[in-house]
Amino acid sequence: MTEYRTDCRLFTGFSPCRYRRPCAGCPHHQPVGARILLIQLDAMGDVLRMTALLPALRRAHRDAHITWLTRPECAPLLDHNPLVDRVLMLGDATLATLESLRFDLALCPEKSVPACALLDVARAPVKKGFGLDAGGAIVPMDPDADALYALGLDNHSKFFENTKSAQQLAAEALGIPWHDDRYVVVLNDDERALARGDRELARVRDDEVLVGWNTGCGPRYPYKRLDVDDQVHLMKETWRRLRTPGRTAFAMLGGPDDADRNAEVARRLAREGIAVAETPCDGGLRRGLASVAACDMVVSGDTLGLHMALGLRKPVVAWFGITCHQEIDVFGRGVLVLADVPCRPCWLRSCSLETKCYRSLPWDDTASAVAEMADGLLRDGSWDGELLIGELLRPDRVPPPLGDSPGPILHLSEPA
């Protein structure tokens, strides 16, 4: 009878493992230690930054088999990730699958009813993070999660006192020792070839700089996106400040909803003689990652594109209106720009103020920061450092919030 070693981390029972050899006598046998379930359903940006938890999990559980449960639309972000053994996608068979599998440890850093309910269903003797009580309220599973739980219920602390990144807060809530780990994002050879093709399309050599401009955002928080006029203005002002515009080009980045506005921005810039290329907006998440990989630096709001850039270790210039810049770790390679309004951050989905935060950036300082980063990359081949542009106003200067609230279902951080 053929011997199959189902206790191996690499064995699935569906297809041969990557070593393509019989189980019997295989020198690559990796006996499973702990079996760990990580539940992070939403949002795409949070899925990317929660990959920073994986190195710490591997250090604590060297031989663990790690299963990640997420939504189907987020799953491609975990493709080729060497620290994840199995990705389960939320669907009709999710409950049956969770009832069949046994885990030693189940983790849920996400504060949403669906994610917390799935943690409750998971069969594991130890559960960390957030679950539900009998009435359906989100609650911490143990004292480790108390601090993050309280932070989410206190806007003063969240907006003005917290200095920790979202991934550090999550790690502490899950009882994972935190060591400033980076996101884990891996491209395959085909995706690296697509990135190379994007640079060639933009006519940018390896000794030149391609600045990626991520213009979009998800539909839930439309205030994370600049108006077309403001986007054009910022890019024109940046171009005007470049010391060597002949060795710099711009690339438009975004998702399916951004194709038309990117085309409009590109047309208006081209009329000004600015070198700009459009990358595909409809090729899916992996194609978007390849386009970001083509760039030497990225300018973005607090959206998925920002997390893609951070995951691919690009220096960034990131602007913030409604969201908390303190929760974003740029890993020593970024400029954070705060909207010049007294009511930020607010995490509101709508606002009755005549002038919105995304129209109140310090435009000149932002354009100078982007140009200086691009020039620094040309001069030195790298750019390091952190800079904050703008002021986090204290709560006694903040007027009462206007517009609707985020609602009762809160996430670790609001969806990017």
Helices and strands as residue ranges (DSSP letters): E 35-39, H 44-50, H 53-60, E 65-70, G 75-78, E 86-89, H 94-100, E 105-108, H 113-121, E 126-132, E 138-140, G 143-145, H 146-152, H 155-156, I 157-161, H 166-173, H 189-201, E 209-214, G 222-224, H 228-241, G 245-247, E 248-253, G 256-258, H 259-270, E 276-278, H 285-294, E 297-301, H 304-311, E 316-320, G 325-327, E 333-338, G 357-359, H 363-380, E 385-389, G 395-397
